[in-house]
Amino acid sequence: MIEFQGLSKVYGGFKAVKPLTLSVRRGEVFGFLGPNGAGKTTTIRMMMGILVPSAGQVLIDGLDCHAEPAEVKRRVGYLPDTPIFYDYLRGREILQFVAEMHGYPRAEAAERGARLLAEFGLEEAAEDYAVNYSLGMKKRLGLACALIHDPAVLILDEPINGLDPRASREVQERLLAAAARGVTIFVSTHLLAMAEKLCDRVGIIHHGQLVATGTLDQLRADASASGSLEDVFLKITSEAERETEQ
Ligand SMILES: Nc1ncnc2c1ncn2[C@@H]1O[C@H](COP(=O)(O)OP(=O)(O)OP(=O)(O)O)[C@@H](O)[C@H]1O
C-alpha cells in the first residue's frame, strides 16, 4: 500500500533521510520510530507532497506522492505534528470546511462533521473557536479532519505527543478502531509504549538511516535484546551510533 523506493532528502550537504526502501502492507499499522532529528517528519512531509525528494520516490496505492499529490490526498488522511487551524473558525466549521474541500456537498459535509465531532467527544466544543481548544482537543480535531473522507491510509506525525494520559488513551483507541476497520496506518513517534500497543510492525530510523524493521519479536531476536520495545530501541540506536562514529 505504501512503497518507499530509495527515497532520500538532502538539505544543503546534510543527509536528513538516506535512501529509504520499505513496503507497508494494506491494513498494517506501521510505527516509524526514531530519536529527535532522525528524519521522521522529513519523510512524512515527502509522503504528503510538502517536500520534494532529493532522490527516489514514495508511492501510495501505486501513486507517486510527489507527482500526484492531489490523487494521493484523496486516499490519505494526514495529521501533522502540530495541527494548525484557522483560529477563528469553530470546531464544527473547520470540519465542514475540510469536508467541502474534499468535494462533499454542504449537507453531507455538515453531517460528516457532526458525526466526527460526536465520535471524538468534541460535541460540546463544536461552537468554540479552535484557538481556544486545548492541545488534546486540537489533536482530536486534527484526527477528525484526517478521517472525514474515510481515507484508506492514515499518516500521523506524533499523534499523542504532549497529551495527558486520558487524551492519549482516547486518541490511541480511535486509532485502534480505524485499524480494525482496515485502514493502513503509518505513524511516527518516539513514544515507544504507544508503538508497542498499536503497531503490527515498526521501523527504526536513526540519523536518517533505517536501521531495523520488523515485529517487536523479530527486533528483539535481531538485536539479541530482551524486554520492552524501549530496551530494543536503545540497544539498536546505540549500536547504530557506534557504527556511525567508526
Ligand atoms: N529545512 C531544513 N533545513 C535544514 N535541515 C533541516 C530542515 N528540516 C529538518 N532539518 C534537519 O533534518 C534532520 C531531520 O529532521 P526531522 O524533523 O525530519 O526529524 P524528526 O525525526 O521528525 O525529529 P523530531 O522527533 O525531533 O521531530 C534534523 O537534523 C533537522 O535539524
The ligand as a Gaussian input file, in Angstrom:
#p B3LYP/6-31G(d) Opt

LIG

0 1
 N       14.521000      22.825000       6.367000
 C       15.581000      22.231000       6.898000
 N       16.835000      22.639000       6.602000
 C       17.922000      22.024000       7.125000
 N       17.865000      20.975000       7.967000
 C       16.642000      20.531000       8.302000
 C       15.435000      21.129000       7.806000
 N       14.377000      20.456000       8.309000
 C       14.889000      19.480000       9.103000
 N       16.236000      19.531000       9.101000
 C       17.151000      18.623000       9.815000
 O       16.913000      17.312000       9.334000
 C       17.004000      16.364000      10.407000
 C       15.726000      15.550000      10.469000
 O       14.677000      16.392000      10.939000
 P       13.203000      15.834000      11.165000
 O       12.355000      16.998000      11.591000
 O       12.769000      15.079000       9.962000
 O       13.413000      14.830000      12.380000
 P       12.363000      14.067000      13.300000
 O       12.780000      12.637000      13.329000
 O       10.980000      14.360000      12.863000
 O       12.656000      14.727000      14.722000
 P       11.689000      15.085000      15.959000
 O       11.347000      13.773000      16.596000
 O       12.575000      15.908000      16.820000
 O       10.504000      15.810000      15.413000
 C       17.290000      17.163000      11.668000
 O       18.676000      17.124000      11.910000
 C       16.853000      18.570000      11.311000
 O       17.609000      19.534000      12.014000

